């Protein structure tokens, strides 16, 4: 019914809390970075090689349009047109198509029907910004978040001390006030004065001191001892600490440091962040090895306020009993983790356990010394007067959990290749460090990995190596009403069917056709390669339009076969039963003969021909004058004697009731 009033509200641009969204590019890759907080107006990219290309917002803004990243198989697109790969519909986004030109956004151009596009809204940007003209790879870009790895999170407020003190000496030495006493090792690039106009020394008139080269090779034997000086000067550049192509294994070391005499509740949020930053830097300096590693990362996991107790005893006097009491004091526990990608000595990292144990001894040994001798606390106190006050009574102690080597428990497992943006899963042992460390992104099989991370494009992910579920599925991508065998047409099986076989696949052709093409059941079985006569029952079903019954069998068989029964039709054992149950107003002999495709001879019963006002027989025999033709379905039959029929037209004399 009607209501008294309705209220509509509109969310205006001013009601949003947009974040800054920046697009960074590196070669043919791009990454989208969002500000870390609501209304944030800056982003951070951890790779200096990546360039900031365009800036926008995370919510709709006036004169800003949505930008999409579209993936169609191996083709990608970044821009304002989500229909970039859609077949032409004589218009462009945001316009719609027409009745004759529909927008088929689910198609990827002329690619296979099994390829479906995926869209990601990247933000809202100014389409008139000149950055889009300079973004030359707009139509061929790959989303790659690795080109902008996250840097350390910003503190809630700026630190109060510089990250490093100023140097005490100039970076470049000042110029000398007098000429040097020794010559330089190499000539200057420009002359100190202009060239002289006359030679300093007259040219020599004697023969050159160096003899000319010989005209034939030397006949003396080669020297048998090496020369005393090298033929080429040695390189002076120091070698890299760890070649990147050597195999590595991640090693995770979790530690705790307890600072007695420190109350965490006396720290505000700004001081907590400052403390964590300074401690992280100190732990990295003391704990991260400088050789035989690829990388070393320190994470401060959490700060916890704990209570400590110690027993105080009263002074002891002869003959007097003494007592003791507990004194509670505050302490702060810091939990942290050091993740190191160590270099293995063997190509298959079979020595990972040995490498990890050696690193554990080295790292924990160095940290124990730095913690126990107080250098960690004193280093933190030196960075800030505020922290020095908060930690003035602090004494530190440390402990470490057993070493963890995540890769050893995860060999031969599958992980999503997000770094390569290939929509596949790999088990090559080269997963990014964060996947190896956390371990929650691994699956035991290719199918499980693809189903979990790439369910929208599972066929691309599994390829020929994936398990194809067996069964018959509706081939909706063709014009014929047919079911296809998934194991024979794996390349055409849609991903959503592959992902949910129980919902879409049937065990046999008949079940598939009945379920998805019940209006064309017989033709579906034939087109699908099945035997259309196999499910025929030979029973009868009604055709109301023709007022007859058909036999349940393929039409191709001929005779009374009307095609396989539809799921909604009722079957009867004989044509007579079918006629009686479904066409009761049609004379049974007429219905039966018509259903059996035989000539109807009539019943020879009598019925009234109201046009003649006489009783005639239900027959079509020209030799019998009383035959009035076959009775219509509305004619009432009165048996083999005319008397009953004549009673119906009682007002006609008996001798005039019939033709003869």
C-alpha positions as CSV (number, residue, x, y, z in Angstrom):
1,X,0.0,0.0,0.0
2,X,0.9,3.7,0.0
3,X,3.0,5.2,2.7
4,X,2.8,8.7,4.2
5,X,6.2,9.8,3.0
6,X,9.5,8.6,1.8
7,X,13.0,10.1,2.5
8,X,15.9,10.0,0.1
9,X,19.5,11.0,1.1
10,X,22.5,11.7,-1.1
11,X,26.1,11.1,-0.2
12,X,28.0,14.1,-1.4
13,X,31.7,14.4,-2.2
14,X,32.2,16.2,1.1
15,X,30.9,13.2,3.0
16,X,33.7,11.0,1.9
17,X,37.1,10.6,3.7
18,X,39.3,10.0,0.6
19,X,42.9,8.7,0.8
20,X,45.6,9.6,-1.6
21,X,46.2,6.9,-4.3
22,X,49.4,7.0,-6.3
23,X,50.4,5.0,-9.4
24,X,54.1,4.1,-9.5
25,X,55.7,2.6,-12.7
26,X,58.9,0.7,-13.4
27,X,59.5,-0.3,-17.0
28,X,56.3,-2.1,-18.1
29,X,55.1,-2.7,-14.5
30,X,52.9,-0.6,-12.3
31,X,51.8,-0.6,-8.6
32,X,49.0,1.3,-6.9
33,X,49.9,2.6,-3.4
34,X,47.3,4.0,-1.0
35,X,47.9,6.3,1.9
36,X,48.1,4.4,5.2
37,X,45.3,6.3,6.9
38,X,41.9,8.0,6.1
39,X,42.4,11.4,4.5
40,X,46.1,10.6,4.2
41,X,47.8,12.7,1.5
42,X,51.1,10.9,1.0
43,X,52.3,7.4,0.0
44,X,55.6,5.6,0.2
45,X,57.3,3.4,-2.4
46,X,60.2,1.3,-1.1
47,X,62.0,1.0,-4.4
48,X,63.7,4.2,-5.6
49,X,63.7,2.9,-9.2
50,X,59.9,3.2,-9.3
51,X,58.6,6.5,-10.5
52,X,55.4,8.3,-9.3
53,X,53.3,8.7,-12.5
54,X,49.8,9.7,-11.5
55,X,47.9,10.7,-8.4
56,X,44.2,10.3,-7.5
57,X,41.9,9.4,-4.6
58,X,40.2,6.3,-3.2
59,X,36.7,7.7,-3.3
60,X,34.6,9.6,-6.0
61,X,35.6,13.3,-6.4
62,X,34.3,16.0,-8.7
63,X,35.8,15.8,-12.2
64,X,37.6,12.6,-11.3
65,X,36.8,9.3,-13.1
66,X,37.2,5.7,-12.1
67,X,40.2,3.9,-13.5
68,X,40.3,0.2,-14.1
69,X,42.9,-2.6,-14.5
70,X,41.4,-5.1,-16.9
71,X,42.9,-8.6,-17.5
72,X,41.8,-10.7,-20.5
73,X,43.9,-13.8,-20.6
74,X,47.4,-12.7,-21.4
75,X,46.3,-9.1,-22.3
76,X,46.1,-6.3,-19.8
77,X,44.8,-2.7,-19.8
78,X,45.0,0.2,-17.4
79,X,42.7,3.1,-18.1
80,X,39.3,4.7,-17.9
81,X,37.4,2.3,-20.2
82,X,36.3,-1.0,-18.5
83,X,35.0,-2.1,-21.9
84,X,38.5,-1.9,-23.6
85,X,38.4,-5.6,-24.6
86,X,34.6,-5.8,-25.1
87,X,33.5,-6.5,-28.8
88,X,32.3,-3.3,-30.5
89,X,28.8,-2.2,-29.6
90,X,28.8,1.1,-31.7
91,X,29.3,3.2,-28.5
92,X,31.8,3.7,-25.8
93,X,31.7,3.7,-22.0
94,X,29.8,4.9,-20.1
95,X,27.2,4.7,-22.9
96,X,25.1,1.6,-23.3
97,X,24.5,-0.6,-26.3
98,X,21.3,-1.1,-28.3
99,X,18.8,-3.9,-28.9
100,X,20.9,-5.0,-31.9
101,X,24.3,-4.2,-30.4
102,X,24.5,-5.5,-26.9
103,X,27.4,-4.8,-24.5
104,X,29.0,-8.2,-24.1
105,X,31.4,-7.1,-21.4
106,X,32.0,-10.8,-20.4
107,X,33.8,-11.4,-23.7
108,X,37.5,-10.9,-24.3
109,X,37.4,-9.7,-27.9
110,X,37.9,-12.7,-30.3
111,X,39.5,-14.9,-27.6
112,X,38.0,-18.2,-26.6
113,X,34.7,-18.2,-24.8
114,X,36.4,-19.8,-21.7
115,X,38.5,-16.6,-21.3
116,X,36.6,-14.2,-19.1
117,X,37.8,-10.6,-18.2
118,X,38.5,-9.5,-14.6
119,X,38.3,-5.9,-13.5
120,X,39.9,-4.1,-10.5
121,X,38.9,-0.5,-9.6
122,X,42.2,1.2,-8.9
123,X,40.9,4.6,-7.8
124,X,39.5,7.9,-9.1
125,X,41.8,10.1,-11.3
126,X,41.6,13.2,-13.4
127,X,41.4,12.0,-17.0
128,X,42.7,15.4,-18.2
129,X,45.9,15.1,-16.2
130,X,49.0,15.2,-18.4
131,X,50.4,12.2,-16.5
132,X,48.2,9.9,-18.7
133,X,50.0,11.0,-21.9
134,X,53.4,10.4,-20.3
135,X,52.3,7.0,-19.0
136,X,53.3,5.4,-22.3
137,X,52.6,1.8,-21.2
138,X,48.9,2.4,-20.4
139,X,47.7,-0.3,-22.8
140,X,50.3,-2.9,-21.9
141,X,51.0,-2.8,-18.2
142,X,51.3,-5.5,-15.6
143,X,50.3,-5.0,-12.0
144,X,53.3,-5.9,-9.9
145,X,53.2,-4.9,-6.2
146,X,56.8,-5.9,-5.8
147,X,58.0,-2.7,-7.5
148,X,56.8,-0.8,-4.5
149,X,57.6,-2.9,-1.4
150,X,56.3,-1.4,1.8
151,X,58.8,0.5,3.7
152,X,58.8,0.8,7.5
153,X,55.5,2.2,8.8
154,X,55.7,5.9,9.6
155,X,55.7,6.9,13.3
156,X,52.7,8.7,14.7
157,X,54.8,11.9,15.0
158,X,58.2,13.0,13.9
159,X,61.2,11.9,16.0
160,X,62.8,14.4,18.2
161,X,66.4,13.5,17.4
162,X,68.1,13.2,14.1
163,X,68.7,9.7,12.7
164,X,72.4,10.3,12.7
165,X,74.6,13.1,14.1
166,X,76.3,15.6,11.8
167,X,79.8,14.7,10.6
168,X,82.7,16.6,12.3
169,X,84.8,16.9,9.2
170,X,83.9,18.1,5.6
171,X,82.9,15.3,3.2
172,X,85.3,16.7,0.6
173,X,88.8,17.9,1.8
174,X,89.3,21.6,1.5
175,X,91.8,22.8,-1.2
176,X,95.4,23.0,-0.1
177,X,97.1,26.4,0.4
178,X,100.4,25.2,-1.2
179,X,101.3,22.9,-4.1
180,X,101.7,19.2,-3.4
181,X,105.2,17.8,-3.1
182,X,104.6,14.7,-5.1
183,X,103.1,14.4,-8.6
184,X,99.6,13.1,-9.1
185,X,99.1,9.5,-10.3
186,X,97.3,10.5,-13.4
187,X,97.5,13.6,-15.7
188,X,95.0,16.3,-15.3
189,X,92.2,16.5,-17.9
190,X,92.9,20.1,-18.8
191,X,96.3,21.9,-19.2
192,X,97.4,24.0,-16.3
193,X,98.6,26.8,-18.7
194,X,98.4,27.5,-22.3
195,X,100.8,25.8,-24.7
196,X,104.3,27.3,-25.3
197,X,105.1,28.8,-28.7
198,X,108.6,27.2,-29.0
199,X,110.0,23.9,-28.0
200,X,111.5,23.7,-24.5
201,X,114.3,21.3,-25.7
202,X,115.5,21.0,-29.3
203,X,114.4,17.7,-30.9
204,X,116.9,14.8,-30.6
205,X,119.0,14.0,-33.7
206,X,120.0,10.6,-32.5
207,X,118.3,7.3,-33.3
208,X,115.5,6.2,-31.1
209,X,116.5,4.3,-27.9
210,X,113.9,1.6,-28.5
211,X,114.9,-0.8,-31.4
212,X,112.3,-1.3,-34.1
213,X,110.3,-4.4,-34.1
214,X,111.7,-7.5,-35.7
215,X,110.5,-8.7,-39.1
216,X,110.3,-12.4,-38.1
217,X,109.2,-14.2,-34.9
218,X,111.8,-14.8,-32.2
219,X,113.7,-18.1,-32.3
220,X,114.6,-18.2,-28.6
221,X,112.5,-20.5,-26.4
222,X,109.9,-19.1,-24.1
223,X,110.8,-18.2,-20.5
224,X,110.4,-21.1,-18.0
225,X,109.7,-18.9,-15.0
226,X,106.8,-16.5,-14.5
227,X,107.3,-12.8,-14.7
228,X,107.8,-11.0,-11.5
229,X,105.1,-8.4,-12.2
230,X,101.5,-9.0,-13.3
231,X,100.6,-8.4,-17.0
232,X,97.6,-6.5,-15.8
233,X,96.9,-4.5,-12.7
234,X,94.6,-6.2,-10.2
235,X,91.1,-4.9,-9.8
236,X,90.6,-2.5,-6.9
237,X,86.8,-2.9,-6.5
238,X,85.8,-5.0,-3.5
239,X,83.7,-8.1,-4.3
240,X,80.0,-8.1,-3.3
241,X,79.2,-9.7,0.0
242,X,76.7,-12.2,-1.3
243,X,76.1,-13.0,-5.0
244,X,72.3,-12.9,-5.7
245,X,72.3,-16.1,-7.7
246,X,73.3,-18.3,-4.8
247,X,70.6,-20.5,-3.2
248,X,69.2,-19.2,0.1
249,X,67.0,-20.4,2.9
250,X,65.0,-18.2,5.3
251,X,65.9,-18.4,9.0
252,X,63.6,-16.9,11.6
253,X,64.8,-16.1,15.1
254,X,62.3,-14.9,17.7
255,X,63.6,-13.1,20.8
256,X,62.4,-11.3,23.9
257,X,64.1,-8.5,25.9
258,X,62.9,-7.7,29.3
259,X,63.6,-4.2,30.6
260,X,63.3,-4.3,34.4
261,X,62.4,-1.0,36.2
262,X,60.4,0.3,33.1
263,X,56.6,0.9,33.2
264,X,55.1,0.7,29.7
265,X,52.0,2.7,30.9
266,X,54.2,5.8,31.4
267,X,54.9,5.8,27.6
268,X,52.5,7.7,25.3
269,X,51.9,6.5,21.7
270,X,54.6,8.8,20.3
271,X,57.2,7.6,22.8
272,X,56.3,3.9,22.1
273,X,56.8,4.4,18.4
274,X,60.1,6.2,18.9
275,X,61.3,3.5,21.3
276,X,60.4,0.8,18.8
277,X,62.2,2.6,15.9
278,X,65.4,3.1,18.0
279,X,65.4,-0.5,19.3
280,X,64.8,-1.9,15.9
281,X,67.8,0.0,14.5
282,X,70.0,-1.2,17.4
283,X,68.9,-4.8,17.1
284,X,69.6,-4.7,13.4
285,X,73.1,-3.3,14.0
286,X,73.9,-5.9,16.7
287,X,72.0,-8.9,15.3
288,X,72.1,-8.9,11.5
289,X,75.2,-10.6,10.1
290,X,77.2,-8.7,7.5
291,X,78.2,-11.7,5.3
292,X,76.8,-14.9,3.8
293,X,73.3,-13.5,3.7
294,X,70.9,-12.1,1.1
295,X,68.8,-10.0,3.5
296,X,68.0,-9.4,7.1
297,X,64.8,-7.9,8.5
298,X,64.0,-7.0,12.1
299,X,60.4,-6.7,13.2
300,X,59.2,-5.4,16.6
301,X,56.2,-7.7,17.3
302,X,54.8,-6.2,20.5
303,X,55.5,-4.3,23.8
304,X,54.0,-5.9,26.9
305,X,53.8,-4.5,30.4
306,X,54.6,-7.2,33.0
307,X,55.1,-7.3,36.8
308,X,58.1,-8.7,38.5
309,X,58.4,-9.7,42.2
310,X,61.4,-10.0,44.5
311,X,61.6,-11.1,48.1
312,X,62.8,-8.7,50.8
313,X,64.0,-10.0,54.2
314,X,64.3,-8.1,57.4
315,X,67.6,-7.8,59.2
316,X,68.6,-10.9,61.2
317,X,69.2,-10.5,65.0
318,X,70.2,-13.3,67.4
319,X,67.2,-14.9,69.1
320,X,64.8,-12.9,67.0
321,X,62.8,-14.5,64.1
322,X,62.9,-12.7,60.8
323,X,60.2,-12.2,58.2
324,X,60.1,-11.6,54.4
325,X,57.7,-9.9,52.0
326,X,57.2,-9.6,48.3
327,X,57.9,-6.4,46.4
328,X,56.3,-6.0,43.0
329,X,57.9,-3.9,40.3
330,X,57.0,-3.1,36.7
331,X,58.9,-4.3,33.6
332,X,58.5,-4.0,29.9
333,X,58.8,-7.1,27.7
334,X,59.7,-6.6,24.0
335,X,59.0,-9.4,21.5
336,X,60.8,-9.2,18.2
337,X,61.7,-11.4,15.2
338,X,64.8,-11.4,13.0
339,X,64.2,-12.9,9.6
340,X,67.4,-13.7,7.6
341,X,67.7,-15.1,4.1
342,X,70.9,-17.0,4.5
343,X,73.1,-18.3,1.7
344,X,73.4,-22.0,1.5
345,X,76.7,-23.7,0.6
346,X,75.1,-26.4,-1.5
347,X,73.0,-25.8,-4.7
348,X,70.0,-27.6,-3.3
349,X,70.2,-26.0,0.2
350,X,70.6,-29.5,1.8
351,X,72.9,-27.8,4.4
352,X,70.1,-25.4,5.5
353,X,70.0,-26.9,9.1
354,X,73.7,-26.4,9.5
355,X,73.6,-22.9,8.1
356,X,70.6,-22.0,10.3
357,X,72.3,-23.3,13.5
358,X,75.5,-21.4,12.8
359,X,73.5,-18.2,12.2
360,X,71.5,-18.8,15.4
361,X,74.7,-19.1,17.5
362,X,76.2,-16.0,15.9
363,X,73.1,-13.8,16.1
364,X,72.0,-14.8,19.6
365,X,75.6,-14.6,20.9
366,X,76.1,-11.1,19.6
367,X,72.7,-10.0,21.0
368,X,73.2,-11.5,24.4
369,X,76.5,-9.7,24.8
370,X,74.9,-6.3,23.7
371,X,71.9,-6.8,26.0
372,X,73.7,-8.1,29.0
373,X,76.5,-5.5,29.0
374,X,73.9,-2.7,28.8
375,X,74.9,-1.3,25.4
376,X,71.4,-1.7,24.0
377,X,69.9,0.3,26.8
378,X,72.6,3.0,26.8
379,X,72.3,3.3,23.0
380,X,68.6,4.0,23.3
381,X,69.1,6.4,26.2
382,X,71.6,8.4,24.1
383,X,69.1,9.1,21.3
384,X,66.6,11.0,23.3
385,X,66.4,12.8,26.6
386,X,62.8,11.7,26.9
387,X,63.7,8.0,26.4
388,X,66.7,8.4,28.8
389,X,64.3,9.6,31.5
390,X,61.9,6.7,30.9
391,X,64.7,4.2,30.9
392,X,66.8,5.7,33.7
393,X,66.3,2.6,35.9
394,X,66.3,0.0,33.2
395,X,68.3,-3.2,33.2
396,X,67.9,-5.6,30.3
397,X,67.9,-9.3,30.0
398,X,67.2,-11.4,26.9
399,X,66.0,-14.8,25.7
400,X,65.5,-16.5,22.4
401,X,63.2,-19.2,20.9
402,X,64.6,-22.1,18.9
403,X,65.6,-21.3,15.3
404,X,62.9,-21.8,12.7
405,X,63.7,-22.8,9.1
406,X,60.3,-22.4,7.3
407,X,61.4,-23.8,3.9
408,X,62.3,-27.2,5.3
409,X,58.7,-27.9,6.2
410,X,57.4,-26.6,2.9
411,X,59.3,-28.3,0.2
412,X,57.4,-29.3,-2.9
413,X,54.4,-27.2,-1.9
414,X,52.6,-24.8,-4.2
415,X,52.3,-21.0,-3.8
416,X,50.6,-18.2,-5.8
417,X,52.9,-16.4,-8.2
418,X,51.7,-12.9,-7.4
419,X,55.1,-11.4,-8.1
420,X,55.1,-12.6,-11.7
421,X,51.4,-11.7,-12.2
422,X,50.9,-14.9,-14.2
423,X,47.8,-16.2,-12.5
424,X,49.5,-19.5,-11.9
425,X,50.8,-21.4,-8.9
426,X,54.4,-22.6,-8.7
427,X,56.4,-25.1,-6.6
428,X,59.9,-24.1,-7.7
429,X,61.1,-23.3,-4.2
430,X,61.6,-19.7,-5.1
431,X,58.7,-18.2,-3.2
432,X,59.1,-14.6,-1.9
433,X,60.5,-14.4,1.6
434,X,57.3,-13.4,3.2
435,X,55.5,-16.5,1.8
436,X,58.3,-18.8,3.1
437,X,58.3,-17.2,6.5
438,X,54.6,-17.1,7.2
439,X,53.8,-20.3,5.5
440,X,50.0,-19.7,5.3
441,X,50.0,-19.2,1.5
442,X,51.2,-22.7,0.6
443,X,48.9,-25.5,-0.6
444,X,49.7,-29.2,-1.0
445,X,48.6,-29.5,-4.6
446,X,48.3,-27.4,-7.8
447,X,44.5,-27.8,-7.8
448,X,44.2,-26.6,-4.2
449,X,46.4,-23.6,-4.8
450,X,44.6,-22.6,-8.0
451,X,41.1,-23.1,-6.4
452,X,42.2,-20.9,-3.4
453,X,44.0,-18.0,-5.1
454,X,42.9,-18.0,-8.8
455,X,39.4,-19.5,-8.7
456,X,38.2,-16.9,-11.4
457,X,40.8,-18.2,-13.9
458,X,41.4,-21.8,-12.7
459,X,42.0,-23.3,-16.1
460,X,44.8,-20.9,-16.8
461,X,46.2,-21.6,-13.4
462,X,46.1,-25.4,-13.7
463,X,46.8,-25.7,-17.4
464,X,47.4,-29.2,-18.6
465,X,48.7,-30.2,-15.2
466,X,45.5,-29.7,-13.4
467,X,42.9,-32.3,-12.6
468,X,39.9,-32.0,-14.9
469,X,36.6,-33.1,-13.2
470,X,34.9,-35.8,-15.2
471,X,31.3,-35.5,-16.4
472,X,29.0,-33.9,-18.9
473,X,28.2,-30.1,-18.8
474,X,25.9,-27.9,-20.8
475,X,27.7,-26.4,-23.8
476,X,26.2,-23.0,-23.7
477,X,28.9,-21.4,-25.7
478,X,27.6,-23.1,-28.9
479,X,24.3,-22.7,-30.7
480,X,23.3,-26.4,-30.5
481,X,21.4,-27.8,-27.5
482,X,24.0,-30.3,-26.4
483,X,26.1,-31.5,-23.5
484,X,29.9,-32.0,-23.8
485,X,32.3,-34.4,-22.1
486,X,34.6,-32.4,-19.8
487,X,37.5,-34.7,-20.2
488,X,37.4,-34.4,-24.0
489,X,36.8,-30.7,-24.2
490,X,38.8,-29.5,-21.1
491,X,39.9,-26.3,-22.9
492,X,36.2,-25.3,-23.3
493,X,35.1,-26.1,-19.8
494,X,34.3,-22.8,-18.1
495,X,36.2,-22.0,-15.0
496,X,33.2,-21.6,-12.8
497,X,32.0,-25.2,-13.8
498,X,35.5,-26.6,-13.2
499,X,35.6,-24.9,-9.8
500,X,32.1,-26.3,-8.8
501,X,31.7,-29.6,-10.7
502,X,29.0,-30.9,-8.3
503,X,26.8,-28.0,-9.3
504,X,27.3,-28.2,-13.1
505,X,28.5,-31.7,-14.2
506,X,26.4,-34.8,-14.5
507,X,27.5,-38.5,-14.8
508,X,25.8,-39.2,-18.2
509,X,24.4,-37.4,-21.2
510,X,20.8,-38.3,-20.4
511,X,21.0,-36.6,-16.9
512,X,22.7,-33.5,-18.4
513,X,20.1,-33.1,-21.2
514,X,17.2,-33.7,-18.8
515,X,18.6,-31.1,-16.4
516,X,19.6,-28.4,-18.8
517,X,17.7,-29.0,-22.1
518,X,14.5,-30.7,-21.0
519,X,12.6,-28.9,-23.7
520,X,14.8,-30.5,-26.4
521,X,15.7,-33.7,-24.6
522,X,15.7,-36.0,-27.6
523,X,17.8,-33.7,-29.9
524,X,20.1,-32.9,-27.0
525,X,21.0,-36.6,-26.6
526,X,21.5,-37.1,-30.3
527,X,23.7,-33.9,-30.6
528,X,25.7,-34.9,-27.6
529,X,26.6,-38.2,-29.2
530,X,24.3,-40.4,-27.2
531,X,21.7,-43.0,-28.3
532,X,18.4,-41.2,-28.4
533,X,16.5,-44.5,-28.3
534,X,18.1,-45.7,-25.1
535,X,15.9,-43.8,-22.7
536,X,12.6,-44.5,-24.7
537,X,9.9,-46.3,-22.6
538,X,7.4,-47.1,-25.4
539,X,4.6,-45.8,-23.3
540,X,2.2,-43.0,-24.4
541,X,1.7,-39.3,-23.7
542,X,-0.8,-36.8,-24.8
543,X,-0.5,-34.1,-27.5
544,X,-3.4,-31.7,-26.6
545,X,-2.9,-29.6,-29.7
546,X,-3.5,-32.5,-32.1
547,X,-5.9,-34.3,-29.8
548,X,-4.1,-37.5,-29.9
549,X,-1.5,-39.5,-28.0
550,X,2.2,-40.2,-29.0
551,X,4.4,-43.1,-28.2
552,X,7.6,-42.3,-26.2
553,X,10.3,-43.1,-28.8
554,X,12.4,-41.1,-31.2
555,X,10.6,-39.6,-34.2
556,X,13.2,-41.1,-36.5
557,X,11.8,-44.5,-35.7
558,X,8.6,-43.6,-37.4
559,X,5.0,-44.9,-36.7
560,X,3.3,-43.4,-33.7
561,X,6.6,-42.3,-32.1
562,X,6.3,-38.6,-31.2
563,X,9.8,-38.1,-29.8
564,X,11.1,-38.7,-26.3
565,X,8.8,-37.7,-23.5
566,X,9.3,-34.3,-21.9
567,X,9.9,-34.3,-18.1
568,X,6.5,-32.6,-17.5
569,X,4.5,-35.2,-19.5
570,X,2.6,-38.1,-17.9
571,X,3.1,-41.6,-19.4
572,X,0.4,-44.2,-19.9
573,X,0.7,-47.9,-20.8
574,X,-1.6,-47.8,-23.9
575,X,-3.0,-45.3,-26.3
576,X,-6.5,-46.2,-25.1
577,X,-5.7,-45.3,-21.5
578,X,-4.0,-42.1,-22.6
579,X,-7.0,-41.1,-24.7
580,X,-9.4,-41.9,-21.8
581,X,-7.4,-40.0,-19.2
582,X,-6.3,-37.0,-21.2
583,X,-8.9,-36.7,-24.1
584,X,-12.1,-38.0,-22.7
585,X,-14.2,-35.7,-24.9
586,X,-12.8,-37.4,-28.0
587,X,-14.4,-40.6,-29.0
588,X,-12.1,-43.3,-27.8
589,X,-12.0,-45.2,-31.1
590,X,-11.3,-42.0,-32.9
591,X,-8.5,-41.0,-30.5
592,X,-7.0,-44.5,-30.6
593,X,-7.0,-44.8,-34.4
594,X,-5.6,-41.3,-34.8
595,X,-2.9,-42.0,-32.2
596,X,-2.0,-45.3,-33.9
597,X,-2.0,-43.7,-37.4
598,X,-4.7,-46.2,-38.5
599,X,-7.9,-45.5,-40.5
600,X,-10.8,-44.7,-38.2
601,X,-13.8,-46.9,-39.1
602,X,-16.1,-45.5,-36.5
603,X,-18.1,-47.3,-33.9
604,X,-21.4,-47.9,-35.8
605,X,-23.1,-46.4,-32.8
606,X,-25.9,-43.9,-33.3
607,X,-25.8,-40.1,-32.7
608,X,-28.0,-37.2,-33.6
609,X,-27.3,-35.1,-36.7
610,X,-28.9,-31.9,-35.5
611,X,-28.8,-30.4,-39.0
612,X,-30.9,-33.2,-40.4
613,X,-32.8,-33.8,-37.2
614,X,-32.2,-37.5,-37.7
615,X,-30.2,-40.2,-36.0
616,X,-27.2,-41.5,-38.0
617,X,-24.5,-44.0,-37.5
618,X,-20.9,-43.3,-36.6
619,X,-19.4,-44.7,-39.7
620,X,-18.0,-43.6,-43.0
621,X,-19.3,-46.3,-45.4
622,X,-21.0,-45.0,-48.6
623,X,-22.9,-48.3,-49.0
624,X,-24.8,-47.7,-45.8
625,X,-27.3,-44.9,-46.1
626,X,-27.6,-44.5,-42.3
627,X,-23.8,-43.7,-42.0
628,X,-23.5,-40.0,-41.1
629,X,-19.7,-39.9,-41.1
630,X,-17.5,-40.2,-38.1
631,X,-18.9,-38.6,-35.0
632,X,-17.3,-35.4,-33.7
633,X,-16.0,-35.3,-30.2
634,X,-19.1,-33.4,-29.0
635,X,-21.5,-35.9,-30.4
636,X,-23.1,-38.2,-27.9
637,X,-23.2,-41.9,-29.0
638,X,-26.2,-44.1,-28.1
639,X,-25.3,-47.7,-28.7
640,X,-25.9,-50.0,-31.6
641,X,-29.8,-49.5,-31.7
642,X,-31.4,-46.4,-33.1
643,X,-34.2,-46.5,-30.6
644,X,-32.2,-44.8,-27.8
645,X,-31.0,-42.1,-30.2
646,X,-34.6,-41.6,-31.5
647,X,-35.7,-41.1,-27.8
648,X,-33.4,-38.1,-27.8
649,X,-35.4,-36.4,-30.6
650,X,-38.8,-37.6,-29.3
651,X,-40.7,-35.0,-31.3
652,X,-39.8,-36.7,-34.6
653,X,-41.9,-39.5,-35.7
654,X,-40.3,-42.9,-35.3
655,X,-40.5,-43.8,-38.9
656,X,-38.8,-40.5,-39.8
657,X,-36.1,-40.6,-37.1
658,X,-33.6,-42.4,-39.3
659,X,-32.7,-42.1,-43.0
660,X,-34.0,-45.6,-43.8
